Amino acid sequence: MQDGTTAEERRGLLKNILYGALALAALPLPWLGWKFLKPQVQRRKLAPLDIGAAADFSAGSYRRISYGDRPVGILRSAAGELRAFDLRCTHANCIVNWNRESEFVCPCHGGRFDAEGRVNLLPPEKPLLRLDIAEREGRVILRDEEYSTAADQI
């Protein structure tokens, strides 16, 4: 060859490029193996929970309960709407606290959520998980389902 490289040097270069490409292609294999081979843990759905008489939840009141393995905050707004939230922060899974100033505060990194569960202050990027809660025959019932509205489903 006129450029000063031998056929052996060129083969060596192509061999190294091929090995490098194979190594890059193999990088995600351990993650894929873990993702698909690890045991899939299924969380059992909980029965509806009777939390108490609706009259015990006055406007502006807040109550914290455990529902299965979930810490749940129940809030009745000033307008009378009942709301239930999974109290695990969507950033680091720390338990948020209600501060009586109309927001939930994460003690780990200072994230804040409003009374609707929406993010007020980062680092969390997702709102608190809202659970289904309703008044039935004068009782407050919590169900093991995510809350949704017609607007959420559009």
Residue, then its C-alpha position, 0 to 999 in steps of 0.5 A: m500500500q502507498d499510505g504506509t499501512t500493511a494489510e495486517e495493520r488494517r485487519g487489526l484496526l477493523k478487528n478492534i472496531l468490530y470488538g468495540a461495537l460488540a462491546l457497546a451492543a452488549l452493555p444493556l444485556p445485564w440490565l435487560g436480564w435483570k428487568f425480565l428475569k427478576p421476580q415480579v411482585q404483585r401487590r394485592k388489592l386491598a378491600p375498601l376501608d371505612i375511615g369513619a363518619a363523614a361528620d367527623f371530617s370538618a372543612g379544612s381537616y386533615r387525617r393521616i392513616s395507614y392503608g395496607d403498606r401505604p401512608v395515606g393523607i385524607l384532607r377535606s377542603a374548605a369547599g367540602e371536597l374529600r381528597a386522599f393522597d399516597l403520602r410517599c414523595t414522588h421524588a425519593n419516596c420519603i413520607v410527606n407531612w401536611n403543614r397546615e399552610s395548605e401544602f405537603v412538605c417532603p422532609c428529605h429534599g424540601g419538595r412541596f405539593d399543594a392541597e391538590g397534590r400538584v408540585n409547588l417546589l422541585p425536586p419532585e416532578k410528578p404530583l402525589l398519587r391521589l386515591d379514590i375516596a367517597e362518602r356513602e351513607g354518611r361514611v367515608i370510604l377509601r378504595d385501593e384505586e387511583y383517583s381519576t376524573a373525566a378530564d384525566q381520561i381525555 
